[in-house]
Amino acid sequence: MTEPLHPPAAVRAAAGLASTVLTAVRPEQLTAPTPCRDLDVRALLDHLAWAAVLSQRSATGMPLEHDPNSLTPAPFLDGLPVERWAAAVPVELDTAADAWADPAAWQGETLMGTTPMPAEVVGPLMLAEFVLHGWDLARAIGAAYDVPAPLGEATLDAVVPLAQLGRDGGWYGPEVSVPAGSTAFDRALGLTGRDPGWAA
């Protein structure tokens, strides 16, 4: 079995991979459907933007008050034409990865929004958020999304202990069965309610 990436390196790789897809988004694709229920590409971009802000705050123990059902764009998107949203998110993802590169970010208790949680739980959650939503976006716009095996293993390691919690909380859909022998990343997709074969 492939050795998974060390968590900080996995967050960096996930942020970088998602960023490659963001640079491929075209304005005419903003209303395209995505594997995320009820989210089109525009809404998914905003969700990823908020995830980047939340991740930065969590890595430094800072609170973030945000209603996930709000239509208010992430702070760095506010005032930007929607056609420029995709180009603005990679810088914030990179900043989040910088924050999680600090070993102290993975220690003790931090905040997930305003909820106290162990940092060692929040870090993997943010890793999964980046790499999975990067896949969602890639599928929505028909872009390539090659997840290296070590990142796939790290994603699966992150998802396994969170999957039931995610289903109970409505973050993940019902588990999707994947064929025996599937890659670690495809197994992570299935655990989070995603069909690896999904196409727009």
PyMOL CGO cylinders between C-alpha atoms (Angstrom):
from pymol import cmd
from pymol.cgo import CYLINDER

trace = [
    CYLINDER, 0.00, 0.00, 0.00, 1.18, 3.52, -0.79, 0.3, 1, 1, 1, 1, 1, 1,
    CYLINDER, 1.18, 3.52, -0.79, 2.30, 5.53, 2.22, 0.3, 1, 1, 1, 1, 1, 1,
    CYLINDER, 2.30, 5.53, 2.22, -0.02, 8.54, 2.74, 0.3, 1, 1, 1, 1, 1, 1,
    CYLINDER, -0.02, 8.54, 2.74, 1.38, 12.04, 2.74, 0.3, 1, 1, 1, 1, 1, 1,
    CYLINDER, 1.38, 12.04, 2.74, 2.24, 13.66, 6.06, 0.3, 1, 1, 1, 1, 1, 1,
    CYLINDER, 2.24, 13.66, 6.06, -0.85, 15.78, 6.99, 0.3, 1, 1, 1, 1, 1, 1,
    CYLINDER, -0.85, 15.78, 6.99, 0.63, 19.26, 6.36, 0.3, 1, 1, 1, 1, 1, 1,
    CYLINDER, 0.63, 19.26, 6.36, 2.03, 18.09, 3.02, 0.3, 1, 1, 1, 1, 1, 1,
    CYLINDER, 2.03, 18.09, 3.02, -1.36, 16.57, 2.16, 0.3, 1, 1, 1, 1, 1, 1,
    CYLINDER, -1.36, 16.57, 2.16, -3.15, 19.87, 2.82, 0.3, 1, 1, 1, 1, 1, 1,
    CYLINDER, -3.15, 19.87, 2.82, -0.62, 21.61, 0.57, 0.3, 1, 1, 1, 1, 1, 1,
    CYLINDER, -0.62, 21.61, 0.57, -1.10, 19.04, -2.18, 0.3, 1, 1, 1, 1, 1, 1,
    CYLINDER, -1.10, 19.04, -2.18, -4.90, 19.20, -1.89, 0.3, 1, 1, 1, 1, 1, 1,
    CYLINDER, -4.90, 19.20, -1.89, -4.89, 23.00, -2.10, 0.3, 1, 1, 1, 1, 1, 1,
    CYLINDER, -4.89, 23.00, -2.10, -2.58, 22.92, -5.10, 0.3, 1, 1, 1, 1, 1, 1,
    CYLINDER, -2.58, 22.92, -5.10, -4.66, 20.32, -6.92, 0.3, 1, 1, 1, 1, 1, 1,
    CYLINDER, -4.66, 20.32, -6.92, -7.89, 22.24, -6.36, 0.3, 1, 1, 1, 1, 1, 1,
    CYLINDER, -7.89, 22.24, -6.36, -6.18, 25.40, -7.59, 0.3, 1, 1, 1, 1, 1, 1,
    CYLINDER, -6.18, 25.40, -7.59, -5.30, 23.77, -10.93, 0.3, 1, 1, 1, 1, 1, 1,
    CYLINDER, -5.30, 23.77, -10.93, -9.00, 23.19, -11.53, 0.3, 1, 1, 1, 1, 1, 1,
    CYLINDER, -9.00, 23.19, -11.53, -9.99, 26.70, -10.46, 0.3, 1, 1, 1, 1, 1, 1,
    CYLINDER, -9.99, 26.70, -10.46, -7.74, 28.17, -13.14, 0.3, 1, 1, 1, 1, 1, 1,
    CYLINDER, -7.74, 28.17, -13.14, -9.68, 26.18, -15.76, 0.3, 1, 1, 1, 1, 1, 1,
    CYLINDER, -9.68, 26.18, -15.76, -13.16, 27.52, -14.91, 0.3, 1, 1, 1, 1, 1, 1,
    CYLINDER, -13.16, 27.52, -14.91, -14.76, 29.52, -17.73, 0.3, 1, 1, 1, 1, 1, 1,
    CYLINDER, -14.76, 29.52, -17.73, -17.52, 32.12, -17.17, 0.3, 1, 1, 1, 1, 1, 1,
    CYLINDER, -17.52, 32.12, -17.17, -20.06, 30.13, -19.19, 0.3, 1, 1, 1, 1, 1, 1,
    CYLINDER, -20.06, 30.13, -19.19, -19.62, 27.19, -16.76, 0.3, 1, 1, 1, 1, 1, 1,
    CYLINDER, -19.62, 27.19, -16.76, -20.78, 29.08, -13.66, 0.3, 1, 1, 1, 1, 1, 1,
    CYLINDER, -20.78, 29.08, -13.66, -24.31, 27.67, -13.84, 0.3, 1, 1, 1, 1, 1, 1,
    CYLINDER, -24.31, 27.67, -13.84, -23.23, 24.09, -14.57, 0.3, 1, 1, 1, 1, 1, 1,
    CYLINDER, -23.23, 24.09, -14.57, -24.37, 21.40, -12.11, 0.3, 1, 1, 1, 1, 1, 1,
    CYLINDER, -24.37, 21.40, -12.11, -21.87, 19.77, -9.76, 0.3, 1, 1, 1, 1, 1, 1,
    CYLINDER, -21.87, 19.77, -9.76, -21.81, 16.50, -7.80, 0.3, 1, 1, 1, 1, 1, 1,
    CYLINDER, -21.81, 16.50, -7.80, -22.72, 18.57, -4.72, 0.3, 1, 1, 1, 1, 1, 1,
    CYLINDER, -22.72, 18.57, -4.72, -26.47, 18.54, -4.26, 0.3, 1, 1, 1, 1, 1, 1,
    CYLINDER, -26.47, 18.54, -4.26, -28.05, 21.95, -4.91, 0.3, 1, 1, 1, 1, 1, 1,
    CYLINDER, -28.05, 21.95, -4.91, -24.71, 23.63, -5.75, 0.3, 1, 1, 1, 1, 1, 1,
    CYLINDER, -24.71, 23.63, -5.75, -23.87, 24.88, -9.22, 0.3, 1, 1, 1, 1, 1, 1,
    CYLINDER, -23.87, 24.88, -9.22, -20.32, 25.91, -10.11, 0.3, 1, 1, 1, 1, 1, 1,
    CYLINDER, -20.32, 25.91, -10.11, -20.83, 29.47, -8.88, 0.3, 1, 1, 1, 1, 1, 1,
    CYLINDER, -20.83, 29.47, -8.88, -22.10, 28.28, -5.49, 0.3, 1, 1, 1, 1, 1, 1,
    CYLINDER, -22.10, 28.28, -5.49, -19.30, 25.73, -5.25, 0.3, 1, 1, 1, 1, 1, 1,
    CYLINDER, -19.30, 25.73, -5.25, -16.73, 28.46, -5.88, 0.3, 1, 1, 1, 1, 1, 1,
    CYLINDER, -16.73, 28.46, -5.88, -18.18, 30.47, -3.00, 0.3, 1, 1, 1, 1, 1, 1,
    CYLINDER, -18.18, 30.47, -3.00, -18.22, 27.37, -0.80, 0.3, 1, 1, 1, 1, 1, 1,
    CYLINDER, -18.22, 27.37, -0.80, -14.54, 26.71, -1.56, 0.3, 1, 1, 1, 1, 1, 1,
    CYLINDER, -14.54, 26.71, -1.56, -13.77, 30.36, -0.86, 0.3, 1, 1, 1, 1, 1, 1,
    CYLINDER, -13.77, 30.36, -0.86, -15.40, 30.14, 2.56, 0.3, 1, 1, 1, 1, 1, 1,
    CYLINDER, -15.40, 30.14, 2.56, -13.59, 26.84, 3.19, 0.3, 1, 1, 1, 1, 1, 1,
    CYLINDER, -13.59, 26.84, 3.19, -10.27, 28.58, 2.52, 0.3, 1, 1, 1, 1, 1, 1,
    CYLINDER, -10.27, 28.58, 2.52, -11.12, 31.35, 5.00, 0.3, 1, 1, 1, 1, 1, 1,
    CYLINDER, -11.12, 31.35, 5.00, -12.40, 28.87, 7.58, 0.3, 1, 1, 1, 1, 1, 1,
    CYLINDER, -12.40, 28.87, 7.58, -9.28, 26.75, 7.17, 0.3, 1, 1, 1, 1, 1, 1,
    CYLINDER, -9.28, 26.75, 7.17, -6.98, 29.72, 7.68, 0.3, 1, 1, 1, 1, 1, 1,
    CYLINDER, -6.98, 29.72, 7.68, -8.86, 30.71, 10.82, 0.3, 1, 1, 1, 1, 1, 1,
    CYLINDER, -8.86, 30.71, 10.82, -8.91, 27.17, 12.20, 0.3, 1, 1, 1, 1, 1, 1,
    CYLINDER, -8.91, 27.17, 12.20, -5.18, 26.74, 11.69, 0.3, 1, 1, 1, 1, 1, 1,
    CYLINDER, -5.18, 26.74, 11.69, -4.57, 29.82, 13.83, 0.3, 1, 1, 1, 1, 1, 1,
    CYLINDER, -4.57, 29.82, 13.83, -7.34, 29.24, 16.38, 0.3, 1, 1, 1, 1, 1, 1,
    CYLINDER, -7.34, 29.24, 16.38, -9.41, 32.22, 15.25, 0.3, 1, 1, 1, 1, 1, 1,
    CYLINDER, -9.41, 32.22, 15.25, -13.22, 32.16, 15.22, 0.3, 1, 1, 1, 1, 1, 1,
    CYLINDER, -13.22, 32.16, 15.22, -15.28, 32.62, 12.07, 0.3, 1, 1, 1, 1, 1, 1,
    CYLINDER, -15.28, 32.62, 12.07, -18.96, 33.39, 12.29, 0.3, 1, 1, 1, 1, 1, 1,
    CYLINDER, -18.96, 33.39, 12.29, -20.66, 32.42, 9.05, 0.3, 1, 1, 1, 1, 1, 1,
    CYLINDER, -20.66, 32.42, 9.05, -24.07, 31.03, 8.20, 0.3, 1, 1, 1, 1, 1, 1,
    CYLINDER, -24.07, 31.03, 8.20, -23.42, 28.30, 5.59, 0.3, 1, 1, 1, 1, 1, 1,
    CYLINDER, -23.42, 28.30, 5.59, -26.89, 28.94, 4.19, 0.3, 1, 1, 1, 1, 1, 1,
    CYLINDER, -26.89, 28.94, 4.19, -26.12, 32.62, 3.64, 0.3, 1, 1, 1, 1, 1, 1,
    CYLINDER, -26.12, 32.62, 3.64, -25.67, 33.88, 0.09, 0.3, 1, 1, 1, 1, 1, 1,
    CYLINDER, -25.67, 33.88, 0.09, -23.05, 36.40, 1.24, 0.3, 1, 1, 1, 1, 1, 1,
    CYLINDER, -23.05, 36.40, 1.24, -19.84, 35.76, -0.71, 0.3, 1, 1, 1, 1, 1, 1,
    CYLINDER, -19.84, 35.76, -0.71, -16.58, 35.07, 1.10, 0.3, 1, 1, 1, 1, 1, 1,
    CYLINDER, -16.58, 35.07, 1.10, -14.85, 38.30, 2.21, 0.3, 1, 1, 1, 1, 1, 1,
    CYLINDER, -14.85, 38.30, 2.21, -12.21, 38.32, -0.51, 0.3, 1, 1, 1, 1, 1, 1,
    CYLINDER, -12.21, 38.32, -0.51, -14.86, 37.72, -3.19, 0.3, 1, 1, 1, 1, 1, 1,
    CYLINDER, -14.86, 37.72, -3.19, -17.19, 40.48, -2.06, 0.3, 1, 1, 1, 1, 1, 1,
    CYLINDER, -17.19, 40.48, -2.06, -17.27, 43.17, -4.74, 0.3, 1, 1, 1, 1, 1, 1,
    CYLINDER, -17.27, 43.17, -4.74, -15.49, 41.04, -7.33, 0.3, 1, 1, 1, 1, 1, 1,
    CYLINDER, -15.49, 41.04, -7.33, -17.38, 40.21, -10.53, 0.3, 1, 1, 1, 1, 1, 1,
    CYLINDER, -17.38, 40.21, -10.53, -18.45, 36.58, -10.32, 0.3, 1, 1, 1, 1, 1, 1,
    CYLINDER, -18.45, 36.58, -10.32, -16.41, 35.83, -13.44, 0.3, 1, 1, 1, 1, 1, 1,
    CYLINDER, -16.41, 35.83, -13.44, -13.26, 36.54, -11.40, 0.3, 1, 1, 1, 1, 1, 1,
    CYLINDER, -13.26, 36.54, -11.40, -14.14, 34.40, -8.37, 0.3, 1, 1, 1, 1, 1, 1,
    CYLINDER, -14.14, 34.40, -8.37, -12.32, 31.27, -9.53, 0.3, 1, 1, 1, 1, 1, 1,
    CYLINDER, -12.32, 31.27, -9.53, -9.10, 33.21, -10.06, 0.3, 1, 1, 1, 1, 1, 1,
    CYLINDER, -9.10, 33.21, -10.06, -9.26, 34.68, -6.54, 0.3, 1, 1, 1, 1, 1, 1,
    CYLINDER, -9.26, 34.68, -6.54, -9.58, 31.42, -4.60, 0.3, 1, 1, 1, 1, 1, 1,
    CYLINDER, -9.58, 31.42, -4.60, -6.17, 29.76, -5.26, 0.3, 1, 1, 1, 1, 1, 1,
    CYLINDER, -6.17, 29.76, -5.26, -4.26, 32.47, -3.39, 0.3, 1, 1, 1, 1, 1, 1,
    CYLINDER, -4.26, 32.47, -3.39, -6.46, 31.89, -0.34, 0.3, 1, 1, 1, 1, 1, 1,
    CYLINDER, -6.46, 31.89, -0.34, -6.06, 28.12, -0.56, 0.3, 1, 1, 1, 1, 1, 1,
    CYLINDER, -6.06, 28.12, -0.56, -2.29, 28.61, -0.62, 0.3, 1, 1, 1, 1, 1, 1,
    CYLINDER, -2.29, 28.61, -0.62, -2.50, 30.88, 2.41, 0.3, 1, 1, 1, 1, 1, 1,
    CYLINDER, -2.50, 30.88, 2.41, -4.49, 28.19, 4.23, 0.3, 1, 1, 1, 1, 1, 1,
    CYLINDER, -4.49, 28.19, 4.23, -1.86, 25.59, 3.33, 0.3, 1, 1, 1, 1, 1, 1,
    CYLINDER, -1.86, 25.59, 3.33, 0.82, 27.94, 4.71, 0.3, 1, 1, 1, 1, 1, 1,
    CYLINDER, 0.82, 27.94, 4.71, -1.10, 28.15, 7.98, 0.3, 1, 1, 1, 1, 1, 1,
    CYLINDER, -1.10, 28.15, 7.98, -1.38, 24.36, 8.30, 0.3, 1, 1, 1, 1, 1, 1,
    CYLINDER, -1.38, 24.36, 8.30, 2.34, 23.97, 7.55, 0.3, 1, 1, 1, 1, 1, 1,
    CYLINDER, 2.34, 23.97, 7.55, 3.02, 25.17, 11.10, 0.3, 1, 1, 1, 1, 1, 1,
    CYLINDER, 3.02, 25.17, 11.10, 3.27, 22.06, 13.35, 0.3, 1, 1, 1, 1, 1, 1,
    CYLINDER, 3.27, 22.06, 13.35, 1.56, 24.04, 16.13, 0.3, 1, 1, 1, 1, 1, 1,
    CYLINDER, 1.56, 24.04, 16.13, -1.60, 24.21, 14.00, 0.3, 1, 1, 1, 1, 1, 1,
    CYLINDER, -1.60, 24.21, 14.00, -2.11, 20.47, 14.54, 0.3, 1, 1, 1, 1, 1, 1,
    CYLINDER, -2.11, 20.47, 14.54, -1.80, 20.57, 18.31, 0.3, 1, 1, 1, 1, 1, 1,
    CYLINDER, -1.80, 20.57, 18.31, -4.33, 21.16, 21.06, 0.3, 1, 1, 1, 1, 1, 1,
    CYLINDER, -4.33, 21.16, 21.06, -7.78, 22.62, 20.52, 0.3, 1, 1, 1, 1, 1, 1,
    CYLINDER, -7.78, 22.62, 20.52, -8.86, 25.06, 17.85, 0.3, 1, 1, 1, 1, 1, 1,
    CYLINDER, -8.86, 25.06, 17.85, -12.12, 26.45, 16.48, 0.3, 1, 1, 1, 1, 1, 1,
    CYLINDER, -12.12, 26.45, 16.48, -14.19, 25.15, 13.59, 0.3, 1, 1, 1, 1, 1, 1,
    CYLINDER, -14.19, 25.15, 13.59, -16.10, 28.34, 12.90, 0.3, 1, 1, 1, 1, 1, 1,
    CYLINDER, -16.10, 28.34, 12.90, -16.99, 29.09, 16.50, 0.3, 1, 1, 1, 1, 1, 1,
    CYLINDER, -16.99, 29.09, 16.50, -17.07, 25.47, 17.75, 0.3, 1, 1, 1, 1, 1, 1,
    CYLINDER, -17.07, 25.47, 17.75, -14.11, 24.18, 19.78, 0.3, 1, 1, 1, 1, 1, 1,
    CYLINDER, -14.11, 24.18, 19.78, -12.63, 21.04, 18.22, 0.3, 1, 1, 1, 1, 1, 1,
    CYLINDER, -12.63, 21.04, 18.22, -9.31, 19.18, 18.43, 0.3, 1, 1, 1, 1, 1, 1,
    CYLINDER, -9.31, 19.18, 18.43, -6.91, 20.54, 15.82, 0.3, 1, 1, 1, 1, 1, 1,
    CYLINDER, -6.91, 20.54, 15.82, -5.96, 17.00, 14.84, 0.3, 1, 1, 1, 1, 1, 1,
    CYLINDER, -5.96, 17.00, 14.84, -9.61, 16.52, 13.73, 0.3, 1, 1, 1, 1, 1, 1,
    CYLINDER, -9.61, 16.52, 13.73, -10.03, 19.88, 11.99, 0.3, 1, 1, 1, 1, 1, 1,
    CYLINDER, -10.03, 19.88, 11.99, -6.85, 19.58, 9.91, 0.3, 1, 1, 1, 1, 1, 1,
    CYLINDER, -6.85, 19.58, 9.91, -7.91, 16.35, 8.15, 0.3, 1, 1, 1, 1, 1, 1,
    CYLINDER, -7.91, 16.35, 8.15, -11.40, 17.80, 7.70, 0.3, 1, 1, 1, 1, 1, 1,
    CYLINDER, -11.40, 17.80, 7.70, -9.92, 20.76, 5.83, 0.3, 1, 1, 1, 1, 1, 1,
    CYLINDER, -9.92, 20.76, 5.83, -7.75, 18.44, 3.75, 0.3, 1, 1, 1, 1, 1, 1,
    CYLINDER, -7.75, 18.44, 3.75, -10.84, 16.49, 2.70, 0.3, 1, 1, 1, 1, 1, 1,
    CYLINDER, -10.84, 16.49, 2.70, -12.76, 19.70, 2.00, 0.3, 1, 1, 1, 1, 1, 1,
    CYLINDER, -12.76, 19.70, 2.00, -10.14, 20.92, -0.47, 0.3, 1, 1, 1, 1, 1, 1,
    CYLINDER, -10.14, 20.92, -0.47, -9.44, 17.70, -2.33, 0.3, 1, 1, 1, 1, 1, 1,
    CYLINDER, -9.44, 17.70, -2.33, -13.06, 16.53, -2.54, 0.3, 1, 1, 1, 1, 1, 1,
    CYLINDER, -13.06, 16.53, -2.54, -14.46, 19.86, -3.67, 0.3, 1, 1, 1, 1, 1, 1,
    CYLINDER, -14.46, 19.86, -3.67, -11.63, 20.13, -6.16, 0.3, 1, 1, 1, 1, 1, 1,
    CYLINDER, -11.63, 20.13, -6.16, -12.90, 16.85, -7.61, 0.3, 1, 1, 1, 1, 1, 1,
    CYLINDER, -12.90, 16.85, -7.61, -16.49, 18.15, -7.58, 0.3, 1, 1, 1, 1, 1, 1,
    CYLINDER, -16.49, 18.15, -7.58, -15.42, 21.20, -9.54, 0.3, 1, 1, 1, 1, 1, 1,
    CYLINDER, -15.42, 21.20, -9.54, -13.31, 19.19, -11.99, 0.3, 1, 1, 1, 1, 1, 1,
    CYLINDER, -13.31, 19.19, -11.99, -16.23, 16.88, -12.73, 0.3, 1, 1, 1, 1, 1, 1,
    CYLINDER, -16.23, 16.88, -12.73, -18.57, 19.81, -13.20, 0.3, 1, 1, 1, 1, 1, 1,
    CYLINDER, -18.57, 19.81, -13.20, -16.38, 21.52, -15.82, 0.3, 1, 1, 1, 1, 1, 1,
    CYLINDER, -16.38, 21.52, -15.82, -14.88, 18.41, -17.42, 0.3, 1, 1, 1, 1, 1, 1,
    CYLINDER, -14.88, 18.41, -17.42, -11.33, 19.11, -16.23, 0.3, 1, 1, 1, 1, 1, 1,
    CYLINDER, -11.33, 19.11, -16.23, -8.67, 16.51, -15.49, 0.3, 1, 1, 1, 1, 1, 1,
    CYLINDER, -8.67, 16.51, -15.49, -8.16, 15.65, -11.82, 0.3, 1, 1, 1, 1, 1, 1,
    CYLINDER, -8.16, 15.65, -11.82, -5.28, 13.30, -11.18, 0.3, 1, 1, 1, 1, 1, 1,
    CYLINDER, -5.28, 13.30, -11.18, -5.01, 12.52, -7.47, 0.3, 1, 1, 1, 1, 1, 1,
    CYLINDER, -5.01, 12.52, -7.47, -1.59, 11.03, -6.66, 0.3, 1, 1, 1, 1, 1, 1,
    CYLINDER, -1.59, 11.03, -6.66, -1.80, 7.81, -4.67, 0.3, 1, 1, 1, 1, 1, 1,
    CYLINDER, -1.80, 7.81, -4.67, -0.19, 9.29, -1.50, 0.3, 1, 1, 1, 1, 1, 1,
    CYLINDER, -0.19, 9.29, -1.50, -2.75, 12.11, -1.48, 0.3, 1, 1, 1, 1, 1, 1,
    CYLINDER, -2.75, 12.11, -1.48, -5.54, 9.61, -2.10, 0.3, 1, 1, 1, 1, 1, 1,
    CYLINDER, -5.54, 9.61, -2.10, -4.40, 7.57, 0.90, 0.3, 1, 1, 1, 1, 1, 1,
    CYLINDER, -4.40, 7.57, 0.90, -4.22, 10.70, 3.06, 0.3, 1, 1, 1, 1, 1, 1,
    CYLINDER, -4.22, 10.70, 3.06, -7.72, 11.68, 1.95, 0.3, 1, 1, 1, 1, 1, 1,
    CYLINDER, -7.72, 11.68, 1.95, -9.09, 8.25, 2.80, 0.3, 1, 1, 1, 1, 1, 1,
    CYLINDER, -9.09, 8.25, 2.80, -7.37, 8.37, 6.20, 0.3, 1, 1, 1, 1, 1, 1,
    CYLINDER, -7.37, 8.37, 6.20, -9.03, 11.75, 6.79, 0.3, 1, 1, 1, 1, 1, 1,
    CYLINDER, -9.03, 11.75, 6.79, -12.49, 10.65, 5.66, 0.3, 1, 1, 1, 1, 1, 1,
    CYLINDER, -12.49, 10.65, 5.66, -12.85, 7.27, 7.38, 0.3, 1, 1, 1, 1, 1, 1,
    CYLINDER, -12.85, 7.27, 7.38, -13.24, 8.59, 10.97, 0.3, 1, 1, 1, 1, 1, 1,
    CYLINDER, -13.24, 8.59, 10.97, -15.42, 11.50, 9.78, 0.3, 1, 1, 1, 1, 1, 1,
    CYLINDER, -15.42, 11.50, 9.78, -17.75, 9.75, 7.34, 0.3, 1, 1, 1, 1, 1, 1,
    CYLINDER, -17.75, 9.75, 7.34, -20.58, 8.84, 9.72, 0.3, 1, 1, 1, 1, 1, 1,
    CYLINDER, -20.58, 8.84, 9.72, -20.36, 12.21, 11.45, 0.3, 1, 1, 1, 1, 1, 1,
    CYLINDER, -20.36, 12.21, 11.45, -20.55, 13.84, 8.02, 0.3, 1, 1, 1, 1, 1, 1,
    CYLINDER, -20.55, 13.84, 8.02, -23.61, 11.83, 7.04, 0.3, 1, 1, 1, 1, 1, 1,
    CYLINDER, -23.61, 11.83, 7.04, -25.31, 12.58, 10.35, 0.3, 1, 1, 1, 1, 1, 1,
    CYLINDER, -25.31, 12.58, 10.35, -24.54, 16.29, 9.94, 0.3, 1, 1, 1, 1, 1, 1,
    CYLINDER, -24.54, 16.29, 9.94, -25.67, 16.44, 6.32, 0.3, 1, 1, 1, 1, 1, 1,
    CYLINDER, -25.67, 16.44, 6.32, -22.19, 17.29, 4.95, 0.3, 1, 1, 1, 1, 1, 1,
    CYLINDER, -22.19, 17.29, 4.95, -21.97, 13.93, 3.16, 0.3, 1, 1, 1, 1, 1, 1,
    CYLINDER, -21.97, 13.93, 3.16, -24.61, 11.96, 1.30, 0.3, 1, 1, 1, 1, 1, 1,
    CYLINDER, -24.61, 11.96, 1.30, -25.38, 8.27, 1.76, 0.3, 1, 1, 1, 1, 1, 1,
    CYLINDER, -25.38, 8.27, 1.76, -22.37, 6.05, 1.13, 0.3, 1, 1, 1, 1, 1, 1,
    CYLINDER, -22.37, 6.05, 1.13, -21.89, 5.02, -2.50, 0.3, 1, 1, 1, 1, 1, 1,
    CYLINDER, -21.89, 5.02, -2.50, -20.55, 1.52, -3.08, 0.3, 1, 1, 1, 1, 1, 1,
    CYLINDER, -20.55, 1.52, -3.08, -17.39, 1.36, -5.19, 0.3, 1, 1, 1, 1, 1, 1,
    CYLINDER, -17.39, 1.36, -5.19, -15.92, -1.74, -6.86, 0.3, 1, 1, 1, 1, 1, 1,
    CYLINDER, -15.92, -1.74, -6.86, -13.47, -3.93, -5.00, 0.3, 1, 1, 1, 1, 1, 1,
    CYLINDER, -13.47, -3.93, -5.00, -9.94, -2.86, -5.73, 0.3, 1, 1, 1, 1, 1, 1,
    CYLINDER, -9.94, -2.86, -5.73, -10.87, 0.81, -6.18, 0.3, 1, 1, 1, 1, 1, 1,
    CYLINDER, -10.87, 0.81, -6.18, -8.23, 3.42, -5.44, 0.3, 1, 1, 1, 1, 1, 1,
    CYLINDER, -8.23, 3.42, -5.44, -8.06, 4.96, -1.99, 0.3, 1, 1, 1, 1, 1, 1,
    CYLINDER, -8.06, 4.96, -1.99, -9.40, 8.22, -3.41, 0.3, 1, 1, 1, 1, 1, 1,
    CYLINDER, -9.40, 8.22, -3.41, -12.39, 6.54, -5.06, 0.3, 1, 1, 1, 1, 1, 1,
    CYLINDER, -12.39, 6.54, -5.06, -13.14, 4.83, -1.74, 0.3, 1, 1, 1, 1, 1, 1,
    CYLINDER, -13.14, 4.83, -1.74, -13.00, 8.24, -0.06, 0.3, 1, 1, 1, 1, 1, 1,
    CYLINDER, -13.00, 8.24, -0.06, -15.42, 9.59, -2.67, 0.3, 1, 1, 1, 1, 1, 1,
    CYLINDER, -15.42, 9.59, -2.67, -17.84, 6.75, -1.99, 0.3, 1, 1, 1, 1, 1, 1,
    CYLINDER, -17.84, 6.75, -1.99, -17.65, 7.22, 1.77, 0.3, 1, 1, 1, 1, 1, 1,
    CYLINDER, -17.65, 7.22, 1.77, -18.63, 10.88, 1.35, 0.3, 1, 1, 1, 1, 1, 1,
    CYLINDER, -18.63, 10.88, 1.35, -21.63, 10.07, -0.85, 0.3, 1, 1, 1, 1, 1, 1,
    CYLINDER, -21.63, 10.07, -0.85, -19.96, 10.72, -4.20, 0.3, 1, 1, 1, 1, 1, 1,
    CYLINDER, -19.96, 10.72, -4.20, -20.14, 8.46, -7.23, 0.3, 1, 1, 1, 1, 1, 1,
    CYLINDER, -20.14, 8.46, -7.23, -16.65, 8.27, -8.77, 0.3, 1, 1, 1, 1, 1, 1,
    CYLINDER, -16.65, 8.27, -8.77, -18.32, 7.86, -12.16, 0.3, 1, 1, 1, 1, 1, 1,
    CYLINDER, -18.32, 7.86, -12.16, -20.42, 11.04, -11.86, 0.3, 1, 1, 1, 1, 1, 1,
    CYLINDER, -20.42, 11.04, -11.86, -20.56, 13.16, -15.02, 0.3, 1, 1, 1, 1, 1, 1,
    CYLINDER, -20.56, 13.16, -15.02, -22.44, 16.39, -15.76, 0.3, 1, 1, 1, 1, 1, 1,
]
cmd.load_cgo(trace, "trace")
